[in-house]
Structure formats: structure tokens, C-alpha cells
């Protein structure tokens, strides 16, 4: 469930942010903001589905997923293929996210 929640969150966040980018930076119609806001609401809801003991850990691990999703977006939607440094950085961030979320830890608060 956690991986699916992160995938939904990443798609929703990128779509929502792109809607704002399109309006502000590309001169798109302000109507783009309506699905953009709805998408950002979906993003926030999806993060609540992540199986983590505290919100901050779920958000921190999401950062790695977001980086990979952003690179995929850059390639698929913007036509800019990630270079070896993009890929290397993304893999490192995803590894960090996995460590944050999945490594065993004490239950202390």
C-alpha cells in the first residue's frame, strides 16, 4: 500500500505543480488552476495512506520518490531525457528514502 500511495502522491503532486507552472510560467489559462488544486489535494490525501509511524518520516521518504517521479516527468512530458547525473542522483535519493522508511528501528518516541 505504501508504494502505491507514494506513486499516486507523486503523480498528483507533479500534475498539480505543473498546472501552476503552466499558468504562471507559460501563460496558460487560469482554468488550469482548478485541476491543479484538486490534484494537490489528492497528493496530500495519498500521503496519509503511507504506512509510517510518524508523518515526518513518511514525508521525508516521499522526497526520494518525488525526485524519481520528477525525472520521469521531465522525460515523458517535457521531452528532456535524464542524463547520467540525474539518474545517479535519483538512485541515491531513492535508496535514502528506502532506508528512512523501511529500516528497523526502536519504538521509542
Backbone atoms as SQL, in Angstrom:
CREATE TABLE atoms (id INTEGER PRIMARY KEY, chain TEXT, resi INTEGER, resn TEXT, atom TEXT, x REAL, y REAL, z REAL);
INSERT INTO atoms VALUES
  (1, 'A', 1, 'UNK', 'N', 0.820, -1.199, 0.000),
  (2, 'A', 1, 'UNK', 'CA', 0.000, 0.000, 0.000),
  (3, 'A', 1, 'UNK', 'C', 0.865, 1.265, 0.000),
  (4, 'A', 2, 'UNK', 'N', 1.984, 1.213, 0.715),
  (5, 'A', 2, 'UNK', 'CA', 2.856, 2.382, 0.814),
  (6, 'A', 2, 'UNK', 'C', 3.398, 2.796, -0.546),
  (7, 'A', 3, 'UNK', 'N', 3.879, 1.845, -1.322),
  (8, 'A', 3, 'UNK', 'CA', 4.445, 2.178, -2.631),
  (9, 'A', 3, 'UNK', 'C', 3.365, 2.757, -3.539),
  (10, 'A', 4, 'UNK', 'N', 2.179, 2.158, -3.529),
  (11, 'A', 4, 'UNK', 'CA', 1.073, 2.682, -4.332),
  (12, 'A', 4, 'UNK', 'C', 0.705, 4.101, -3.888),
  (13, 'A', 5, 'UNK', 'N', 0.653, 4.328, -2.580),
  (14, 'A', 5, 'UNK', 'CA', 0.340, 5.673, -2.070),
  (15, 'A', 5, 'UNK', 'C', 1.373, 6.678, -2.537),
  (16, 'A', 6, 'UNK', 'N', 2.652, 6.302, -2.511),
  (17, 'A', 6, 'UNK', 'CA', 3.703, 7.200, -2.978),
  (18, 'A', 6, 'UNK', 'C', 3.598, 7.472, -4.482),
  (19, 'A', 7, 'UNK', 'N', 3.267, 6.464, -5.256),
  (20, 'A', 7, 'UNK', 'CA', 3.125, 6.664, -6.709),
  (21, 'A', 7, 'UNK', 'C', 1.963, 7.614, -6.997),
  (22, 'A', 8, 'UNK', 'N', 0.827, 7.396, -6.342),
  (23, 'A', 8, 'UNK', 'CA', -0.319, 8.291, -6.527),
  (24, 'A', 8, 'UNK', 'C', 0.042, 9.702, -6.083),
  (25, 'A', 9, 'UNK', 'N', 0.701, 9.821, -4.928),
  (26, 'A', 9, 'UNK', 'CA', 1.090, 11.141, -4.423),
  (27, 'A', 9, 'UNK', 'C', 2.014, 11.852, -5.405),
  (28, 'A', 10, 'UNK', 'N', 2.981, 11.133, -5.947),
  (29, 'A', 10, 'UNK', 'CA', 3.941, 11.749, -6.862),
  (30, 'A', 10, 'UNK', 'C', 3.262, 12.233, -8.139),
  (31, 'A', 11, 'UNK', 'N', 2.420, 11.402, -8.711),
  (32, 'A', 11, 'UNK', 'CA', 1.721, 11.806, -9.939),
  (33, 'A', 11, 'UNK', 'C', 0.837, 13.012, -9.657),
  (34, 'A', 12, 'UNK', 'N', 0.109, 12.971, -8.549),
  (35, 'A', 12, 'UNK', 'CA', -0.792, 14.073, -8.215),
  (36, 'A', 12, 'UNK', 'C', -0.025, 15.356, -7.929),
  (37, 'A', 13, 'UNK', 'N', 1.080, 15.263, -7.199),
  (38, 'A', 13, 'UNK', 'CA', 1.837, 16.473, -6.876),
  (39, 'A', 13, 'UNK', 'C', 2.456, 17.089, -8.131),
  (40, 'A', 14, 'UNK', 'N', 3.048, 16.256, -8.949),
  (41, 'A', 14, 'UNK', 'CA', 3.673, 16.778, -10.162),
  (42, 'A', 14, 'UNK', 'C', 2.622, 17.387, -11.088),
  (43, 'A', 15, 'UNK', 'N', 1.492, 16.725, -11.242),
  (44, 'A', 15, 'UNK', 'CA', 0.428, 17.269, -12.092),
  (45, 'A', 15, 'UNK', 'C', -0.078, 18.597, -11.535),
  (46, 'A', 16, 'UNK', 'N', -0.277, 18.673, -10.227),
  (47, 'A', 16, 'UNK', 'CA', -0.742, 19.906, -9.614),
  (48, 'A', 16, 'UNK', 'C', 0.260, 21.038, -9.748),
  (49, 'A', 17, 'UNK', 'N', 1.516, 20.737, -9.484),
  (50, 'A', 17, 'UNK', 'CA', 2.552, 21.766, -9.615),
  (51, 'A', 17, 'UNK', 'C', 2.723, 22.190, -11.071),
  (52, 'A', 18, 'UNK', 'N', 2.625, 21.244, -11.986),
  (53, 'A', 18, 'UNK', 'CA', 2.749, 21.597, -13.397),
  (54, 'A', 18, 'UNK', 'C', 1.619, 22.525, -13.831),
  (55, 'A', 19, 'UNK', 'N', 0.417, 22.316, -13.307),
  (56, 'A', 19, 'UNK', 'CA', -0.703, 23.200, -13.655),
  (57, 'A', 19, 'UNK', 'C', -0.369, 24.639, -13.262),
  (58, 'A', 20, 'UNK', 'N', 0.181, 24.826, -12.072),
  (59, 'A', 20, 'UNK', 'CA', 0.573, 26.167, -11.642),
  (60, 'A', 20, 'UNK', 'C', 1.720, 26.696, -12.496),
  (61, 'A', 21, 'UNK', 'N', 2.687, 25.860, -12.788),
  (62, 'A', 21, 'UNK', 'CA', 3.815, 26.250, -13.646),
  (63, 'A', 21, 'UNK', 'C', 3.291, 26.731, -15.005),
  (64, 'A', 22, 'UNK', 'N', 2.357, 25.960, -15.541),
  (65, 'A', 22, 'UNK', 'CA', 1.814, 26.279, -16.862),
  (66, 'A', 22, 'UNK', 'C', 1.127, 27.648, -16.866),
  (67, 'A', 23, 'UNK', 'N', 0.401, 27.956, -15.807),
  (68, 'A', 23, 'UNK', 'CA', -0.290, 29.247, -15.732),
  (69, 'A', 23, 'UNK', 'C', 0.718, 30.380, -15.529),
  (70, 'A', 24, 'UNK', 'N', 1.602, 30.217, -14.560),
  (71, 'A', 24, 'UNK', 'CA', 2.496, 31.311, -14.186),
  (72, 'A', 24, 'UNK', 'C', 3.652, 31.488, -15.171),
  (73, 'A', 25, 'UNK', 'N', 4.274, 30.403, -15.582),
  (74, 'A', 25, 'UNK', 'CA', 5.483, 30.490, -16.398),
  (75, 'A', 25, 'UNK', 'C', 5.228, 30.400, -17.894),
  (76, 'A', 26, 'UNK', 'N', 4.128, 29.745, -18.282),
  (77, 'A', 26, 'UNK', 'CA', 3.872, 29.547, -19.711),
  (78, 'A', 26, 'UNK', 'C', 2.665, 30.327, -20.216),
  (79, 'A', 27, 'UNK', 'N', 2.029, 31.102, -19.335),
  (80, 'A', 27, 'UNK', 'CA', 0.894, 31.909, -19.762),
  (81, 'A', 27, 'UNK', 'C', -0.372, 31.135, -20.039),
  (82, 'A', 28, 'UNK', 'N', -0.507, 29.968, -19.428),
  (83, 'A', 28, 'UNK', 'CA', -1.700, 29.158, -19.639),
  (84, 'A', 28, 'UNK', 'C', -2.930, 29.778, -19.003),
  (85, 'A', 29, 'UNK', 'N', -4.084, 29.288, -19.388),
  (86, 'A', 29, 'UNK', 'CA', -5.353, 29.766, -18.849),
  (87, 'A', 29, 'UNK', 'C', -5.417, 29.511, -17.341),
  (88, 'A', 30, 'UNK', 'N', -5.941, 30.474, -16.586),
  (89, 'A', 30, 'UNK', 'CA', -6.117, 30.258, -15.143),
  (90, 'A', 30, 'UNK', 'C', -7.022, 29.073, -14.815),
  (91, 'A', 31, 'UNK', 'N', -7.788, 28.592, -15.787),
  (92, 'A', 31, 'UNK', 'CA', -8.632, 27.409, -15.550),
  (93, 'A', 31, 'UNK', 'C', -7.790, 26.177, -15.223),
  (94, 'A', 32, 'UNK', 'N', -6.524, 26.186, -15.619),
  (95, 'A', 32, 'UNK', 'CA', -5.621, 25.090, -15.268),
  (96, 'A', 32, 'UNK', 'C', -5.479, 24.960, -13.749),
  (97, 'A', 33, 'UNK', 'N', -5.736, 26.038, -13.015),
  (98, 'A', 33, 'UNK', 'CA', -5.563, 26.006, -11.565),
  (99, 'A', 33, 'UNK', 'C', -6.600, 25.126, -10.880),
  (100, 'A', 34, 'UNK', 'N', -7.768, 24.966, -11.467),
  (101, 'A', 34, 'UNK', 'CA', -8.805, 24.123, -10.848),
  (102, 'A', 34, 'UNK', 'C', -8.365, 22.669, -10.748),
  (103, 'A', 35, 'UNK', 'N', -7.984, 22.022, -11.849),
  (104, 'A', 35, 'UNK', 'CA', -7.491, 20.648, -11.690),
  (105, 'A', 35, 'UNK', 'C', -6.168, 20.610, -10.928),
  (106, 'A', 36, 'UNK', 'N', -5.393, 21.701, -11.003),
  (107, 'A', 36, 'UNK', 'CA', -4.146, 21.745, -10.255),
  (108, 'A', 36, 'UNK', 'C', -4.376, 21.661, -8.753),
  (109, 'A', 37, 'UNK', 'N', -5.323, 22.434, -8.258),
  (110, 'A', 37, 'UNK', 'CA', -5.642, 22.403, -6.829),
  (111, 'A', 37, 'UNK', 'C', -6.214, 21.043, -6.437),
  (112, 'A', 38, 'UNK', 'N', -7.111, 20.502, -7.256),
  (113, 'A', 38, 'UNK', 'CA', -7.684, 19.178, -6.967),
  (114, 'A', 38, 'UNK', 'C', -6.586, 18.117, -6.914),
  (115, 'A', 39, 'UNK', 'N', -5.635, 18.228, -7.804),
  (116, 'A', 39, 'UNK', 'CA', -4.533, 17.280, -7.828),
  (117, 'A', 39, 'UNK', 'C', -3.671, 17.391, -6.566),
  (118, 'A', 40, 'UNK', 'N', -3.445, 18.609, -6.109),
  (119, 'A', 40, 'UNK', 'CA', -2.650, 18.789, -4.891),
  (120, 'A', 40, 'UNK', 'C', -3.387, 18.285, -3.647),
  (121, 'A', 41, 'UNK', 'N', -4.707, 18.374, -3.655),
  (122, 'A', 41, 'UNK', 'CA', -5.497, 17.793, -2.559),
  (123, 'A', 41, 'UNK', 'C', -5.350, 16.265, -2.582),
  (124, 'A', 42, 'UNK', 'N', -5.430, 15.666, -3.765),
  (125, 'A', 42, 'UNK', 'CA', -5.229, 14.222, -3.897),
  (126, 'A', 42, 'UNK', 'C', -3.839, 13.819, -3.410),
  (127, 'A', 43, 'UNK', 'N', -2.834, 14.610, -3.745),
  (128, 'A', 43, 'UNK', 'CA', -1.470, 14.366, -3.276),
  (129, 'A', 43, 'UNK', 'C', -1.425, 14.295, -1.750),
  (130, 'A', 44, 'UNK', 'N', -1.980, 15.293, -1.085),
  (131, 'A', 44, 'UNK', 'CA', -1.943, 15.336, 0.378),
  (132, 'A', 44, 'UNK', 'C', -2.686, 14.143, 0.980),
  (133, 'A', 45, 'UNK', 'N', -3.819, 13.790, 0.404),
  (134, 'A', 45, 'UNK', 'CA', -4.587, 12.646, 0.900),
  (135, 'A', 45, 'UNK', 'C', -3.791, 11.351, 0.730),
  (136, 'A', 46, 'UNK', 'N', -3.151, 11.186, -0.425),
  (137, 'A', 46, 'UNK', 'CA', -2.396, 9.956, -0.682),
  (138, 'A', 46, 'UNK', 'C', -1.291, 9.761, 0.345),
  (139, 'A', 47, 'UNK', 'N', -0.640, 10.849, 0.768),
  (140, 'A', 47, 'UNK', 'CA', 0.422, 10.704, 1.764),
  (141, 'A', 47, 'UNK', 'C', -0.105, 10.217, 3.106),
  (142, 'A', 48, 'UNK', 'N', -1.387, 10.447, 3.396),
  (143, 'A', 48, 'UNK', 'CA', -1.940, 9.946, 4.656),
  (144, 'A', 48, 'UNK', 'C', -2.089, 8.428, 4.643),
  (145, 'A', 49, 'UNK', 'N', -1.999, 7.817, 3.475),
  (146, 'A', 49, 'UNK', 'CA', -2.138, 6.363, 3.355),
  (147, 'A', 49, 'UNK', 'C', -0.822, 5.618, 3.559),
  (148, 'A', 50, 'UNK', 'N', 0.275, 6.339, 3.656),
  (149, 'A', 50, 'UNK', 'CA', 1.586, 5.719, 3.819),
  (150, 'A', 50, 'UNK', 'C', 1.687, 5.091, 5.204),
  (151, 'A', 51, 'UNK', 'N', 2.185, 3.864, 5.237),
  (152, 'A', 51, 'UNK', 'CA', 2.333, 3.147, 6.496),
  (153, 'A', 51, 'UNK', 'C', 3.645, 3.549, 7.149),
  (154, 'A', 52, 'UNK', 'N', 3.584, 4.584, 7.974),
  (155, 'A', 52, 'UNK', 'CA', 4.755, 5.069, 8.703),
  (156, 'A', 52, 'UNK', 'C', 4.291, 5.455, 10.097),
  (157, 'A', 53, 'UNK', 'N', 5.214, 5.368, 11.054),
  (158, 'A', 53, 'UNK', 'CA', 4.848, 5.646, 12.442),
  (159, 'A', 53, 'UNK', 'C', 4.608, 7.129, 12.700),
  (160, 'A', 54, 'UNK', 'N', 5.243, 8.008, 11.928),
  (161, 'A', 54, 'UNK', 'CA', 5.065, 9.453, 12.086),
  (162, 'A', 54, 'UNK', 'C', 5.027, 10.116, 10.716),
  (163, 'A', 55, 'UNK', 'N', 4.339, 11.229, 10.645),
  (164, 'A', 55, 'UNK', 'CA', 4.168, 11.927, 9.365),
  (165, 'A', 55, 'UNK', 'C', 5.501, 12.378, 8.780),
  (166, 'A', 56, 'UNK', 'N', 6.376, 12.912, 9.611),
  (167, 'A', 56, 'UNK', 'CA', 7.652, 13.420, 9.111),
  (168, 'A', 56, 'UNK', 'C', 8.467, 12.364, 8.391),
  (169, 'A', 57, 'UNK', 'N', 8.428, 11.141, 8.882),
  (170, 'A', 57, 'UNK', 'CA', 9.160, 10.048, 8.231),
  (171, 'A', 57, 'UNK', 'C', 8.527, 9.723, 6.886),
  (172, 'A', 58, 'UNK', 'N', 7.217, 9.707, 6.827),
  (173, 'A', 58, 'UNK', 'CA', 6.530, 9.451, 5.560),
  (174, 'A', 58, 'UNK', 'C', 6.857, 10.540, 4.548),
  (175, 'A', 59, 'UNK', 'N', 6.883, 11.792, 4.997),
  (176, 'A', 59, 'UNK', 'CA', 7.176, 12.912, 4.105),
  (177, 'A', 59, 'UNK', 'C', 8.629, 12.879, 3.646),
  (178, 'A', 60, 'UNK', 'N', 9.547, 12.566, 4.560),
  (179, 'A', 60, 'UNK', 'CA', 10.970, 12.521, 4.205),
  (180, 'A', 60, 'UNK', 'C', 11.246, 11.433, 3.176),
  (181, 'A', 61, 'UNK', 'N', 10.684, 10.262, 3.380),
  (182, 'A', 61, 'UNK', 'CA', 10.891, 9.171, 2.429),
  (183, 'A', 61, 'UNK', 'C', 10.248, 9.497, 1.090),
  (184, 'A', 62, 'UNK', 'N', 9.147, 10.210, 1.108),
  (185, 'A', 62, 'UNK', 'CA', 8.486, 10.600, -0.128),
  (186, 'A', 62, 'UNK', 'C', 9.395, 11.450, -1.011),
  (187, 'A', 63, 'UNK', 'N', 10.281, 12.206, -0.400),
  (188, 'A', 63, 'UNK', 'CA', 11.188, 13.055, -1.162),
  (189, 'A', 63, 'UNK', 'C', 11.947, 12.289, -2.231),
  (190, 'A', 64, 'UNK', 'N', 12.437, 11.104, -1.907),
  (191, 'A', 64, 'UNK', 'CA', 13.153, 10.281, -2.885),
  (192, 'A', 64, 'UNK', 'C', 12.257, 9.829, -4.020),
  (193, 'A', 65, 'UNK', 'N', 11.037, 9.459, -3.683),
  (194, 'A', 65, 'UNK', 'CA', 10.074, 9.039, -4.702),
  (195, 'A', 65, 'UNK', 'C', 9.747, 10.214, -5.617),
  (196, 'A', 66, 'UNK', 'N', 9.582, 11.386, -5.038),
  (197, 'A', 66, 'UNK', 'CA', 9.261, 12.575, -5.815),
  (198, 'A', 66, 'UNK', 'C', 10.373, 12.908, -6.806),
  (199, 'A', 67, 'UNK', 'N', 11.607, 12.752, -6.391),
  (200, 'A', 67, 'UNK', 'CA', 12.733, 13.041, -7.282),
  (201, 'A', 67, 'UNK', 'C', 12.705, 12.117, -8.492),
  (202, 'A', 68, 'UNK', 'N', 12.510, 10.835, -8.272),
  (203, 'A', 68, 'UNK', 'CA', 12.436, 9.884, -9.390),
  (204, 'A', 68, 'UNK', 'C', 11.248, 10.225, -10.296),
  (205, 'A', 69, 'UNK', 'N', 10.092, 10.484, -9.692),
  (206, 'A', 69, 'UNK', 'CA', 8.902, 10.816, -10.484),
  (207, 'A', 69, 'UNK', 'C', 9.122, 12.099, -11.294),
  (208, 'A', 70, 'UNK', 'N', 9.820, 13.060, -10.728),
  (209, 'A', 70, 'UNK', 'CA', 10.100, 14.304, -11.449),
  (210, 'A', 70, 'UNK', 'C', 10.990, 14.064, -12.651),
  (211, 'A', 71, 'UNK', 'N', 11.951, 13.174, -12.507),
  (212, 'A', 71, 'UNK', 'CA', 12.826, 12.843, -13.636),
  (213, 'A', 71, 'UNK', 'C', 12.051, 12.110, -14.725),
  (214, 'A', 72, 'UNK', 'N', 11.154, 11.231, -14.326),
  (215, 'A', 72, 'UNK', 'CA', 10.304, 10.541, -15.306),
  (216, 'A', 72, 'UNK', 'C', 9.409, 11.562, -16.008),
  (217, 'A', 73, 'UNK', 'N', 8.841, 12.504, -15.260),
  (218, 'A', 73, 'UNK', 'CA', 8.015, 13.561, -15.850),
  (219, 'A', 73, 'UNK', 'C', 8.821, 14.374, -16.859),
  (220, 'A', 74, 'UNK', 'N', 10.034, 14.748, -16.455),
  (221, 'A', 74, 'UNK', 'CA', 10.898, 15.542, -17.322),
  (222, 'A', 74, 'UNK', 'C', 11.085, 14.850, -18.671),
  (223, 'A', 75, 'UNK', 'N', 11.246, 13.539, -18.623),
  (224, 'A', 75, 'UNK', 'CA', 11.478, 12.766, -19.843),
  (225, 'A', 75, 'UNK', 'C', 10.172, 12.575, -20.623),
  (226, 'A', 76, 'UNK', 'N', 9.127, 12.104, -19.934),
  (227, 'A', 76, 'UNK', 'CA', 7.886, 11.744, -20.615),
  (228, 'A', 76, 'UNK', 'C', 7.074, 12.961, -21.071),
  (229, 'A', 77, 'UNK', 'N', 6.980, 13.976, -20.237),
  (230, 'A', 77, 'UNK', 'CA', 6.105, 15.104, -20.551),
  (231, 'A', 77, 'UNK', 'C', 6.838, 16.276, -21.185),
  (232, 'A', 78, 'UNK', 'N', 8.124, 16.433, -20.846),
  (233, 'A', 78, 'UNK', 'CA', 8.853, 17.596, -21.347),
  (234, 'A', 78, 'UNK', 'C', 9.892, 17.248, -22.410),
  (235, 'A', 79, 'UNK', 'N', 10.070, 15.955, -22.659),
  (236, 'A', 79, 'UNK', 'CA', 10.964, 15.527, -23.723),
  (237, 'A', 79, 'UNK', 'C', 12.447, 15.681, -23.437),
  (238, 'A', 80, 'UNK', 'N', 12.818, 15.888, -22.179),
  (239, 'A', 80, 'UNK', 'CA', 14.223, 16.029, -21.814),
  (240, 'A', 80, 'UNK', 'C', 14.667, 14.749, -21.099),
  (241, 'A', 81, 'UNK', 'N', 15.503, 13.994, -21.769),
  (242, 'A', 81, 'UNK', 'CA', 15.971, 12.730, -21.208),
  (243, 'A', 81, 'UNK', 'C', 16.938, 12.985, -20.055),
  (244, 'A', 82, 'UNK', 'N', 16.727, 12.307, -18.917),
  (245, 'A', 82, 'UNK', 'CA', 17.658, 12.465, -17.793),
  (246, 'A', 82, 'UNK', 'C', 19.067, 12.002, -18.187),
  (247, 'A', 83, 'UNK', 'N', 20.062, 12.733, -17.731),
  (248, 'A', 83, 'UNK', 'CA', 21.430, 12.321, -18.015),
  (249, 'A', 83, 'UNK', 'C', 21.936, 11.412, -16.885),
  (250, 'A', 84, 'UNK', 'N', 23.169, 10.980, -16.997),
  (251, 'A', 84, 'UNK', 'CA', 23.698, 10.022, -16.004),
  (252, 'A', 84, 'UNK', 'C', 23.723, 10.612, -14.608),
  (253, 'A', 85, 'UNK', 'N', 23.884, 11.931, -14.487),
  (254, 'A', 85, 'UNK', 'CA', 23.918, 12.552, -13.162),
  (255, 'A', 85, 'UNK', 'C', 22.517, 12.645, -12.568),
  (256, 'A', 86, 'UNK', 'N', 21.530, 12.888, -13.411),
  (257, 'A', 86, 'UNK', 'CA', 20.145, 12.854, -12.940),
  (258, 'A', 86, 'UNK', 'C', 19.812, 11.465, -12.400),
  (259, 'A', 87, 'UNK', 'N', 20.171, 10.455, -13.175),
  (260, 'A', 87, 'UNK', 'CA', 19.868, 9.071, -12.788),
  (261, 'A', 87, 'UNK', 'C', 20.635, 8.679, -11.532),
  (262, 'A', 88, 'UNK', 'N', 21.907, 9.011, -11.475),
  (263, 'A', 88, 'UNK', 'CA', 22.720, 8.679, -10.295),
  (264, 'A', 88, 'UNK', 'C', 22.148, 9.353, -9.050),
  (265, 'A', 89, 'UNK', 'N', 21.844, 10.636, -9.145),
  (266, 'A', 89, 'UNK', 'CA', 21.269, 11.349, -8.008),
  (267, 'A', 89, 'UNK', 'C', 19.930, 10.777, -7.593),
  (268, 'A', 90, 'UNK', 'N', 19.094, 10.434, -8.575),
  (269, 'A', 90, 'UNK', 'CA', 17.794, 9.853, -8.273),
  (270, 'A', 90, 'UNK', 'C', 17.894, 8.525, -7.556),
  (271, 'A', 91, 'UNK', 'N', 18.813, 7.674, -8.004),
  (272, 'A', 91, 'UNK', 'CA', 19.004, 6.370, -7.352),
  (273, 'A', 91, 'UNK', 'C', 19.481, 6.551, -5.915),
  (274, 'A', 92, 'UNK', 'N', 20.405, 7.475, -5.706),
  (275, 'A', 92, 'UNK', 'CA', 20.894, 7.740, -4.350),
  (276, 'A', 92, 'UNK', 'C', 19.746, 8.222, -3.453),
  (277, 'A', 93, 'UNK', 'N', 18.926, 9.130, -3.969),
  (278, 'A', 93, 'UNK', 'CA', 17.796, 9.639, -3.187),
  (279, 'A', 93, 'UNK', 'C', 16.773, 8.548, -2.886),
  (280, 'A', 94, 'UNK', 'N', 16.507, 7.691, -3.863),
  (281, 'A', 94, 'UNK', 'CA', 15.565, 6.600, -3.643),
  (282, 'A', 94, 'UNK', 'C', 16.095, 5.617, -2.612),
  (283, 'A', 95, 'UNK', 'N', 17.391, 5.348, -2.641),
  (284, 'A', 95, 'UNK', 'CA', 17.999, 4.482, -1.621),
  (285, 'A', 95, 'UNK', 'C', 17.846, 5.118, -0.235),
  (286, 'A', 96, 'UNK', 'N', 18.062, 6.416, -0.151),
  (287, 'A', 96, 'UNK', 'CA', 17.880, 7.113, 1.121),
  (288, 'A', 96, 'UNK', 'C', 16.447, 7.025, 1.614),
  (289, 'A', 97, 'UNK', 'N', 15.502, 7.173, 0.699),
  (290, 'A', 97, 'UNK', 'CA', 14.092, 7.070, 1.062),
  (291, 'A', 97, 'UNK', 'C', 13.772, 5.685, 1.609),
  (292, 'A', 98, 'UNK', 'N', 14.305, 4.651, 0.974),
  (293, 'A', 98, 'UNK', 'CA', 14.067, 3.275, 1.439),
  (294, 'A', 98, 'UNK', 'C', 14.651, 3.064, 2.833),
  (295, 'A', 99, 'UNK', 'N', 15.832, 3.607, 3.078),
  (296, 'A', 99, 'UNK', 'CA', 16.446, 3.485, 4.407),
  (297, 'A', 99, 'UNK', 'C', 15.564, 4.173, 5.451),
  (298, 'A', 100, 'UNK', 'N', 15.112, 5.379, 5.147),
  (299, 'A', 100, 'UNK', 'CA', 14.277, 6.126, 6.094),
  (300, 'A', 100, 'UNK', 'C', 12.994, 5.363, 6.419),
  (301, 'A', 101, 'UNK', 'N', 12.367, 4.798, 5.419),
  (302, 'A', 101, 'UNK', 'CA', 11.045, 4.210, 5.616),
  (303, 'A', 101, 'UNK', 'C', 11.066, 2.771, 6.085),
  (304, 'A', 102, 'UNK', 'N', 11.998, 1.969, 5.578),
  (305, 'A', 102, 'UNK', 'CA', 11.899, 0.532, 5.782),
  (306, 'A', 102, 'UNK', 'C', 12.884, -0.099, 6.767),
  (307, 'A', 103, 'UNK', 'N', 13.876, 0.624, 7.234),
  (308, 'A', 103, 'UNK', 'CA', 14.836, 0.018, 8.152),
  (309, 'A', 103, 'UNK', 'C', 14.207, -0.137, 9.540),
  (310, 'A', 104, 'UNK', 'N', 14.557, -1.239, 10.217),
  (311, 'A', 104, 'UNK', 'CA', 14.001, -1.454, 11.547),
  (312, 'A', 104, 'UNK', 'C', 14.527, -0.404, 12.534),
  (313, 'A', 105, 'UNK', 'N', 13.696, -0.045, 13.466),
  (314, 'A', 105, 'UNK', 'CA', 14.086, 0.930, 14.479),
  (315, 'A', 105, 'UNK', 'C', 13.330, 0.665, 15.758),
  (316, 'A', 106, 'UNK', 'N', 13.831, 1.227, 16.830),
  (317, 'A', 106, 'UNK', 'CA', 13.168, 1.084, 18.142),
  (318, 'A', 106, 'UNK', 'C', 11.849, 1.857, 18.101),
  (319, 'A', 107, 'UNK', 'N', 10.940, 1.482, 18.966),
  (320, 'A', 107, 'UNK', 'CA', 9.633, 2.114, 19.017),
  (321, 'A', 107, 'UNK', 'C', 9.611, 3.360, 19.902),
  (322, 'A', 108, 'UNK', 'N', 10.757, 3.808, 20.360),
  (323, 'A', 108, 'UNK', 'CA', 10.814, 4.992, 21.230),
  (324, 'A', 108, 'UNK', 'C', 10.307, 6.222, 20.512),
  (325, 'A', 109, 'UNK', 'N', 9.722, 7.117, 21.259),
  (326, 'A', 109, 'UNK', 'CA', 9.185, 8.355, 20.673),
  (327, 'A', 109, 'UNK', 'C', 9.995, 9.528, 21.100);
